[in-house]
């Protein structure tokens, strides 16, 4: 990318082809390893010797390609590839479904353009990279954006410089500081906090959307691949010409461009809903309530607990804390609403939502709604980091988790600590799940990795096979969350027409914006824009 950006006539097509092959490769490979391991291990209870050897060989190949081989010289890549081919053939003959599981999703400019045209959408693919000077000496990190926009019978591809990572990230920090203040503001301070938030989103809107606005006329949707710190920005709330982007377009966030052409891996049925949880105890005989259009046969919710730690500031480790009750949440009304259109809707409340119960209940469901606490702990904030590491360091997928029953009184092992981590979720098989809604704080955040986005809860559900994960970027008021999701499901399940999850979320957010403007004169960004749709596959409505 750096070399081509210095070319007098840069080859944009070639650069974009490299980006398509590079972005998201870690996520795809993680999905492949999980699926193939499940195929191989579950048949025999333990992996065969060929599987263990293949894993070691592929790690050696990776180290050789990256120039990080162990001391003793470069590996014999030809010999490693020959061994890899032999082992793969042996395993595929033993396990016929292995070949399909190891075939990664592939995208090309043509296939992505076809998907865009089908949805009247434009793609904005942001890339952060280290720009090199002609001498080869590293200079500043830089954001570029590739825009693929339908035009006539094809799509027009352009590449633009967005700005230095230092400058762009500083603007993201301004927004994050402002929205954090707005989400916690007391009486009399909210107006100034919201004004700061709007000012920050105006600056970002001019930088990220402004250059493309003339080309986006006639486009119904914008599919955004955010890289670096841009994953912490709700593009729906970007301001352009005094209007929120969501007032002009459906906004979908993609973890990588290949998500535009990944098909769903199955078809789920029914729904699982969890909420009104008791963080102080855990049932020894958990029970899921069955729901119909009249309600659910769950036990009455326990009274709210008075716990001092009601809100958790950013940058605080989520392990070892005390979690305040969220009762009442929208869980029971959402379950009842879903049951009016679906069969097989179950609800977990109180002390019935342990990690193992929730993990088992997720499998095979079409819709999942989790109304509970969530957290993202930036690396270095956890005193117990030693418990979260392996030989490669801290696993970023263990720095994010959903909080379940009994989290304030954890058991002796992490299997019963009341926390369902992103790593736990990524190891599940949720290929038939269409939508997961995470009605919790910070579920859209994670450890940023160039080319992969935020490694956290939302990404974990995508790795597990979920089509769309709706997650939040900051602490969300309970009342607005309940209002938003009740409207979201009403839109998603409308019998008159089938909206995509992203389009249904847009309609729900527009409804909330209209209500806030009618009641208060303004629609504070902190109160409606935290939830974003991360679409990992099956994009077309």
Secondary structure by P-SEA (a helix, b strand, c coil): ccccccccccaaaaaaaaaaaccaaaaaaaaaaaaaaaacccccccccaaaaaaaaaaaaaaaaaacccccccccaaaaaaaaaaaaaaaaaaaccccccccccccccaaaaaaaaaaacbbbbbbbbbbbbcccccccccbbbbbbbbbcccbbbbbbbbcccaaaaaaaaaaaaaaaaaaacccccaaaaaaaaaaaaaaaaaaacccccccccccccbbbbbccccccccccccccccccccccccbbbbbccccccccccccccccccccccccccccccbbbbbbbccccccccccccccccccccccccccccccccccccccaaaaaaaaaaacccbbbbbccccccaaaaaaaaccccbbbbcbbbbbbccccccccccccccccccccccbbbbccccccccccccccccccaaaaaacccccccbbbcccccccccccccccccccaaaaaaaacccbbbbbcccccaaaaaaaaaaaaaaaacccccccaaaaaaaaaaaaaaaaaaccccccccccccccccccccccc
